[in-house]
Every structure is written in structure tokens, then in C-alpha cells.
Amino acid sequence: MTATQSFESLQSNVIQWALDRGIVQNSNPRAQLLKMFSEAGELADGEAKGRLDDIEDAVGDVAVCLIIYCHFYGLTVPKCLDSAWHEIKDRKGHMIEGGVFIKEEK
């Protein structure tokens, strides 16, 4: 992302790109979700092999799929992220060995 290009601008570019190529018109949320999981598999492969270039590419591909997926529901990634943030921001808990977060019960 360049200094002059915001996430919202990138998101808009992705949607226009998907419209121009008939992806939105000929796809559906399920197809985009499955594609996102396919790209997440490539991300896991990049992580397993310690390949930063592959990780960067795969994170971008996952984000593209999520942007298009959200578009089908009239959502945006920032709106979804904001919603998640407001749900977790006051959550208490701790991480245990192995990377599992244990939520503190209210």
C-alpha cells in the first residue's frame, strides 16, 4: 500500500476489479468463502516454509477474497473489523502455551 492509498481506496479498487472481470456477477458468497480458504491454505504453506514473500502474497489474496465476500452482503472489511474490535476491546483473559487464548468469564 502506498502512502497515498488508503484501505478504503484499495477496497474500492478490488471491488471494481472484481466487477470488471465478472467475478461479482458470476460468483456468490460461498464461492468466495471457499476461495478464501484455498488462499488461507497457501498462507499456511508459506508459514510452514518460512517464506515471507509467499506469506505477503497469500495475506493479500485472503484479503481480496474477504473484500469480495463482504461486498455480497453489503459489508466492508473495516465495518466488520470495527464490529469485532468493539466486541473484544474490553475482553480479559490470557494466552497459554501453544497459542490458545483463555477468556476470563464475566
Secondary structure, DSSP 8 states (H G I E B T S, - for coil): --TT--HHHHHHHHHHHHHHTTTTTT--HHHHHHHHHHHHHHHHHHHHHT-HHHHHHHHHHHHHHHHHHHHHTT--HHHHHHHHHHHHTT--EEEETTTEEEE---
